[in-house]
Amino acid sequence: MALIPAPVIRFYHRMASPPHFYALTEKLMPWLVAIFVVLLAIGLYGGLYLAPPDYQQGDSYRIIYIHVPSAWMSLFIYVMMAVTGAIGLVWRIKLAEIVAISSASVGASFTFIALVTGSLWGKPMWGTWWVWDARLTSELILLFLYLGVIGLYNAIDDKRTASKAVAILALVGVVNIPVIHYSVEWWNTLHQGPTVTKMDKPSIHVSMLVPLLVMAGAFKFYYLIAMLKRAQLELLQREPTSAWVKKIVAEQI
């Protein structure tokens, strides 16, 4: 087995250090916000103005520039929450636990947006706001999983114990992710099949696809911003008596 290079080990230990993590995120935050704003502006302009109307749905399809990236993020963030929760559970790394719980509320928000925009899109397409479709039902279950993680964490006073419980719940719930992703292929559903992630080529025109991918990038940067901000706050609440926290508080007074 190859030995891990010393620089990698040093980087790993530094990133697991709360003071270093807090300082690094403070430096990165303006850049993350700037990239998010630029991508969001480009994506919205391309999707709402430059992209042509759909030949069947007209302009009503443009809700995909919010709905689809939100749905993607709901899955991506849950996987991230489960992975970081598992790291915290196995190696007892406090920052991994914090990243996991800090991701939960952001993921729940994206899942809620995906469900709401899906209903708004489904009304003119299907003639109803909601059906117990396999994709929609499994996405609703995902929202309940996120809310369960948040509720469980807040119900336990000892946050290290709460993080363990959250990690277990997140790992159990991760089985729902492939169900959501493949539901349109496994069952007959009203929800349309994959259009971007097809094996041959996307069945969406490049003029519509590019803004969609840009919006997906913008949403990922928003997740980083929101999660890191929540992680910073969680760190300050967990270590109020630490010297580095007292120093930060003193500088802000």
C-alpha positions as CSV (number, residue, x, y, z in Angstrom):
1,M,0.0,0.0,0.0
2,A,1.4,3.4,-1.0
3,L,2.1,5.8,1.7
4,I,0.1,9.0,1.7
5,P,2.4,12.0,0.9
6,A,3.1,14.2,3.9
7,P,1.7,17.4,2.2
8,V,-1.6,15.6,1.7
9,I,-1.7,14.6,5.4
10,R,-0.8,18.2,6.5
11,F,-3.5,19.6,4.3
12,Y,-6.0,17.1,5.7
13,H,-5.2,18.0,9.3
14,R,-5.4,21.7,8.6
15,M,-8.8,21.4,6.9
16,A,-10.0,19.4,9.9
17,S,-9.0,22.2,12.2
18,P,-11.9,24.5,13.0
19,P,-9.9,27.7,13.2
20,H,-8.2,27.1,9.9
21,F,-11.6,26.1,8.3
22,Y,-13.2,29.3,9.6
23,A,-10.4,31.5,8.4
24,L,-10.3,29.8,5.0
25,T,-14.1,30.1,4.4
26,E,-13.9,33.8,5.3
27,K,-11.3,34.3,2.6
28,L,-13.2,32.2,0.0
29,M,-16.6,33.7,0.7
30,P,-16.3,36.9,-1.5
31,W,-15.1,34.8,-4.4
32,L,-17.9,32.3,-4.0
33,V,-20.5,35.0,-3.9
34,A,-19.1,36.7,-7.0
35,I,-19.0,33.5,-9.0
36,F,-22.6,32.7,-7.9
37,V,-23.9,36.1,-9.0
38,V,-22.1,35.9,-12.4
39,L,-23.4,32.4,-13.1
40,L,-26.9,33.2,-11.9
41,A,-27.1,36.3,-14.1
42,I,-25.7,34.5,-17.2
43,G,-28.0,31.5,-16.6
44,L,-31.2,33.6,-16.1
45,Y,-30.4,35.8,-19.1
46,G,-29.7,32.8,-21.3
47,G,-32.7,30.8,-20.0
48,L,-35.4,33.5,-19.8
49,Y,-34.3,35.6,-22.8
50,L,-31.9,33.9,-25.2
51,A,-33.3,30.4,-25.3
52,P,-36.1,29.9,-27.8
53,P,-39.6,28.9,-26.9
54,D,-40.3,25.1,-26.8
55,Y,-42.2,23.9,-29.9
56,Q,-44.8,22.2,-27.7
57,Q,-44.8,24.0,-24.3
58,G,-44.0,27.5,-25.5
59,D,-42.5,29.7,-22.8
60,S,-44.0,27.7,-19.9
61,Y,-41.0,25.3,-20.1
62,R,-38.7,28.0,-18.8
63,I,-39.5,27.0,-15.3
64,I,-37.0,24.2,-15.8
65,Y,-34.2,26.7,-15.2
66,I,-35.3,26.7,-11.5
67,H,-37.0,23.3,-11.2
68,V,-34.3,21.0,-12.7
69,P,-31.2,22.5,-11.0
70,S,-33.2,22.4,-7.7
71,A,-34.1,18.8,-8.2
72,W,-30.5,17.9,-9.0
73,M,-29.2,19.8,-6.0
74,S,-31.8,18.0,-3.7
75,L,-30.1,14.7,-4.6
76,F,-26.5,16.0,-4.7
77,I,-26.8,17.6,-1.2
78,Y,-28.3,14.5,0.4
79,V,-25.5,12.4,-0.9
80,M,-23.0,15.0,0.4
81,M,-24.8,15.0,3.8
82,A,-24.7,11.1,3.9
83,V,-21.0,11.0,3.0
84,T,-19.9,13.6,5.4
85,G,-22.1,12.2,8.1
86,A,-20.4,8.8,7.5
87,I,-17.0,10.4,7.8
88,G,-17.9,12.0,11.0
89,L,-19.4,8.7,12.3
90,V,-16.4,6.6,11.5
91,W,-13.5,9.0,12.1
92,R,-15.2,11.3,14.5
93,I,-14.2,14.4,12.6
94,K,-16.1,17.4,14.0
95,L,-16.0,19.4,10.8
96,A,-17.5,16.5,8.8
97,E,-20.4,16.4,11.3
98,I,-20.9,20.1,11.0
99,V,-20.9,20.0,7.2
100,A,-23.4,17.2,7.2
101,I,-26.0,19.1,9.4
102,S,-25.2,22.4,7.8
103,S,-26.2,20.8,4.4
104,A,-29.6,19.6,5.7
105,S,-31.5,22.9,5.7
106,V,-30.1,23.9,2.3
107,G,-31.0,20.5,0.8
108,A,-34.5,20.8,2.3
109,S,-35.0,24.2,0.7
110,F,-33.9,22.9,-2.8
111,T,-36.2,19.9,-2.4
112,F,-39.1,22.1,-1.5
113,I,-38.4,24.4,-4.5
114,A,-38.2,21.4,-6.8
115,L,-41.6,20.1,-5.6
116,V,-43.3,23.5,-5.8
117,T,-41.9,24.4,-9.3
118,G,-42.7,20.8,-10.4
119,S,-46.4,21.4,-9.4
120,L,-46.5,24.7,-11.2
121,W,-45.0,23.1,-14.3
122,G,-47.3,20.0,-14.0
123,K,-50.6,22.0,-13.9
124,P,-50.5,23.1,-17.5
125,M,-48.8,19.9,-18.7
126,W,-50.8,17.3,-16.8
127,G,-53.9,19.2,-15.9
128,T,-53.3,18.8,-12.2
129,W,-51.0,20.2,-9.5
130,W,-50.1,16.9,-8.0
131,V,-50.2,13.1,-8.8
132,W,-48.8,10.3,-6.7
133,D,-46.2,9.7,-9.4
134,A,-43.1,7.6,-8.6
135,R,-40.7,10.5,-9.1
136,L,-42.9,13.1,-7.2
137,T,-43.6,10.7,-4.3
138,S,-40.0,9.7,-3.8
139,E,-39.0,13.4,-4.0
140,L,-41.5,14.2,-1.3
141,I,-40.1,11.4,0.8
142,L,-36.7,13.0,0.4
143,L,-38.1,16.3,1.8
144,F,-39.4,14.3,4.8
145,L,-35.9,12.8,5.2
146,Y,-34.3,16.2,5.3
147,L,-36.9,17.5,7.8
148,G,-36.3,14.3,9.9
149,V,-32.6,14.9,10.0
150,I,-33.1,18.6,11.0
151,G,-35.7,17.6,13.7
152,L,-33.6,14.8,15.1
153,Y,-30.5,17.0,15.4
154,N,-32.4,19.8,17.2
155,A,-34.1,17.3,19.5
156,I,-30.8,16.0,21.1
157,D,-28.9,18.4,23.3
158,D,-25.5,16.7,23.0
159,K,-24.5,17.7,19.5
160,R,-21.9,15.0,19.1
161,T,-24.6,12.4,19.9
162,A,-27.0,14.2,17.7
163,S,-24.5,14.1,14.8
164,K,-24.2,10.3,15.1
165,A,-28.0,9.9,15.0
166,V,-28.2,12.2,12.0
167,A,-25.5,10.3,10.2
168,I,-27.3,7.0,10.7
169,L,-30.6,8.4,9.5
170,A,-28.9,10.0,6.5
171,L,-27.2,6.7,5.5
172,V,-30.5,4.8,5.8
173,G,-32.3,7.3,3.7
174,V,-29.7,7.4,1.0
175,V,-31.4,4.3,-0.6
176,N,-34.1,6.7,-1.8
177,I,-31.6,8.6,-4.0
178,P,-31.4,5.9,-6.8
179,V,-35.2,5.4,-6.5
180,I,-35.7,9.1,-7.4
181,H,-33.1,9.0,-10.2
182,Y,-34.3,5.8,-11.9
183,S,-38.0,6.0,-11.0
184,V,-38.9,7.2,-14.5
185,E,-37.2,4.2,-16.0
186,W,-38.4,1.6,-13.6
187,W,-42.1,2.5,-13.6
188,N,-44.7,4.0,-15.9
189,T,-44.9,7.7,-14.7
190,L,-46.3,10.9,-15.9
191,H,-42.9,12.5,-15.3
192,Q,-40.8,12.8,-18.4
193,G,-37.7,10.6,-18.8
194,P,-34.1,11.8,-18.7
195,T,-33.3,14.5,-21.2
196,V,-29.8,15.7,-20.1
197,T,-28.2,12.6,-18.7
198,K,-29.0,10.2,-21.5
199,M,-26.2,7.9,-22.6
200,D,-26.1,8.9,-26.3
201,K,-26.8,12.6,-26.2
202,P,-29.2,15.1,-24.5
203,S,-32.6,15.4,-26.1
204,I,-32.6,19.1,-25.4
205,H,-31.3,21.7,-27.8
206,V,-27.9,23.2,-26.9
207,S,-29.4,26.7,-26.8
208,M,-31.6,25.5,-23.9
209,L,-29.1,23.1,-22.4
210,V,-26.2,25.6,-21.8
211,P,-28.3,28.0,-19.6
212,L,-29.6,25.0,-17.7
213,L,-26.0,23.8,-16.9
214,V,-25.0,27.3,-16.0
215,M,-27.9,27.6,-13.6
216,A,-26.9,24.2,-12.1
217,G,-23.4,25.6,-11.5
218,A,-24.9,28.7,-9.9
219,F,-27.0,26.6,-7.6
220,K,-23.9,24.6,-6.5
221,F,-22.1,27.7,-5.6
222,Y,-25.2,28.9,-3.6
223,Y,-25.1,25.6,-1.8
224,L,-21.4,26.2,-0.9
225,I,-22.1,29.7,0.3
226,A,-25.2,28.8,2.4
227,M,-23.6,25.6,3.8
228,L,-20.3,27.3,4.8
229,K,-22.1,30.2,6.5
230,R,-24.2,27.7,8.5
231,A,-21.1,25.7,9.3
232,Q,-19.3,28.8,10.6
233,L,-22.2,29.6,12.8
234,E,-22.4,26.0,14.1
235,L,-18.7,26.1,14.9
236,L,-19.1,29.2,16.9
237,Q,-22.0,27.7,18.8
238,R,-20.2,24.5,19.5
239,E,-16.9,26.1,20.7
240,P,-17.9,29.3,22.5
241,T,-15.1,29.0,25.1
242,S,-12.3,28.3,22.6
243,A,-9.6,30.9,22.3
244,W,-10.0,31.3,18.6
245,V,-13.8,31.9,19.0
246,K,-13.2,34.5,21.7
247,K,-10.7,36.2,19.5
248,I,-13.2,36.4,16.6
249,V,-15.9,37.7,19.0
250,A,-13.6,40.3,20.4
251,E,-12.6,41.5,16.9
252,Q,-16.3,42.0,16.0
253,I,-17.1,44.0,19.1
